[in-house]
Amino acid sequence: MPALLASPFQRPVPIPPGQGQPVLVYPGYLTTDTSSLRLRRSLSAAGYRAHGWQLGRNRGARDDLLDRLSDSLLAVARSSGAKVALIGWSLGGIYAREVAKRHPDHVSLVMTLGSPFSGDLRANNAWRIYELLNDHKVDRPPLEIDIAAKPPVRTVAVWSPRDGIVAPSAACGEAWESDRQVEVSIRHLSLARQREGIELIGRLLAEELNPPA
């Protein structure tokens, strides 16, 4: 956690260049856009147009959350004139998948980072805190969603056997729940903060959004 809090003060990580594509990053549970600042600075330095979700602290599912996220996505898509890549860290990845299901025509890619979208929603070490701080059970959010259903866009699931918070099987999922599953051996809170995690994200974006001609 101290390293996560210090990450906004660290230098951007060099990653393969983008071509001006917009990228929208959703934070994990109980974190804000500050948690992804190093990642977004790295994306911006590489030529992407990186955006935070600008909704304050991620406190869990709310009945109007997907509407607000939809408005944000559409605003970024309109301002850029292009489809938007969604990167969701932990719980943010579940939001990214659901927003992409609503607006597939405006999404170029969904990338989840240690997101528990598959199997038992209690297959992690945060569900008790989630239920303590919210007025609903973790598997009964105030939203009509099918978490395991794959969005109708290209979907990449990044997972780690060393995650420490989310069960690897929940973040990797079944083969039909995403188009690509990528393993990385780092901890949950480092997935979008540590150099290795940001380098992987940059490489995956380049492979998915800027394939060789």
N, C-alpha and C positions, 0 to 999 in steps of 0.2 A: 504493500500500500504506500509506504513512503516513496518508493521509486515511481509509482504511478503519479503521485502528487507532484513529484519533481519533473516529470516528463515534459511539461510545457516549456521548461527552461532549457531543454536540450536542443541541440542543433538538428535541423532537418536531415533525414537520411537520404543519400543519393539513390534514386530508383530510375528505371528506364523511362525515357521521355514519353509524355502523352501528346495528344493532338488537340488540346483545348476542350476535351470532353468534360461535361459536368459530372461531379461525384458528390453525393449526399451521404453523410456519415451519421448513423444513429448510435447514441451512447448506450452503455450497459446500464443495468439496474442500479439506481441510487447515484449515478454519476451524471455529469453535465457535458457540454461541448468541450470543456477544458480538458477532459480526459483524452480526447482525440486530437488535441491541438498539434502535437508533434506529427501525427500522421497527416493531418490536413496541410500543415506547412510543407511536409515532404511532397505531397501531391501537387501543391501549388508551385513549388520550386521546379517540379518536373514538367510543368506545362498543363496540368489539369486545372479545372475550375472547381475547387473544393469548397463545400458548404457544410456547416453544422446544422443540426435540426432546429435550433433556436427556440426550443420549448422548455428551457430550464432543466431542472433535475428530472431524470427518468424515475418516476415514482410508481410505475406499474400501469396496468391497463385501466383506462377510463372510457366511459361510454362515448365520448366525443373524440377520442384520440385519433382514430383512423381518419376521421373527417379532417382534423387539423393537419395530420401528416399528408393527406391527399392534397390539401390546399398548398402546402409547402412544396411538394413535389411538382405540382402543376405550375407554380410560380417560377421554380428553377427551370423547368422545361421551356416555359414561354420566354423567359429572359435570355436563355442560351440558344433557343431555336434548335435544340437537339434532345435526344433521349438521354436519360439520366442513369448513371450507375449508382446503385444503392449498396452501401456497406453497413452492415449491422453487427455491432459487437454484443455478444451475449443476448440479453432480452431484446436489444435493438435489432438483432437479426430476425427475430420473429415478426417484429413490426415491418421490417423491410419486405419480408416474404408476403405479408398480408397486403401491404400497399401495392406491391407489384401485381397481385391478383386483381386488384381494383382497376389499375391503370397500366396494363401491359403495353399499350401503345406508346407510353411515355418512359418506359424503363428499358435500358440496354442490357443490364446485368444486375443480378442480386448476388452479393457475397456475404455469407454469414461467418462470423468469427466466434467459435465456441458457443453457438446458440443451441439451446435445448429444444429443437423443433420435432424431435422424433421420440416415440415411446412414452414412457411415464414422465409426466411433468414434475414429478418429485425426485427424478434421478439427478439431483444436484444438491449442493450444500447451502443453497440460499432460499429454498422454498419456505422454510419456517419463518425466516425474517420477512419474506414477501407477505405471508399470510398475517403476520403480526402487525405489519404496517399498512395493510389494505383491508377493505371491508368485504373481500370475496376470497374464495379458495383459489389456489394457483391454477387448478384445472377447471375452474368455473368463472372465467373472466366475463365482464359485462359487455362482451362483444360476440357477435355471431361469426365465428371463424373455425376453420379446419386447419389446425396448425401443421399437420403432416403433409397436407396436399401441396404438391409442387406448384409454384407459380408458373404461368405459361410463358416464361422468359428463361433465358439462360441463367442457371442457378449453380453457384459454387459453394460448397460447404467446407470451411477450414476447421479442422479439429485437432486435438492434441491428446495423446495418451497420458501426458503429464499435466493435464488441465488443472486438476485440483479442486475445481468448483462444480463443473458440469461433467456428467458421465460421458466418456468418449463416445459410447454408442449413441447417446442422445444428440451429440453435436455432429457426428458423422452421418447418422441416419441410414436408412435402407437405400439401395441403389436407385429406386424409382422416386425417391423423395427429393433428389437433386440431380443435376446433370454431371457433376464432377465433385469428387471428394478428395481433399488434399490434406495430408497429415503433416504436422509440424510439431517438433518436440520442445515446446515452451509452455509456460504457465498461463493460466486464464487471464490474469491481469496484465500480461505482457503481450498479448496477441496483437494489439494495435499500438503498442508503446515501444517495445524493445526493437532494436535494430533488425534482428532476424525476422521479427513479425512484419515490420514495415517493408523490408526488402521483399518478403514473400508476397505481400499485398501488391506491391509495385510490379513484380514479375507477373502475377496473375492478371492484373489489369492490362498489362502490355500484351499478354498472350490472348486474352479474351476480346479486347477492344481494338488492338492494333496488330492483327495477325499479318504474317508476311504475305506479300502479294503473290 
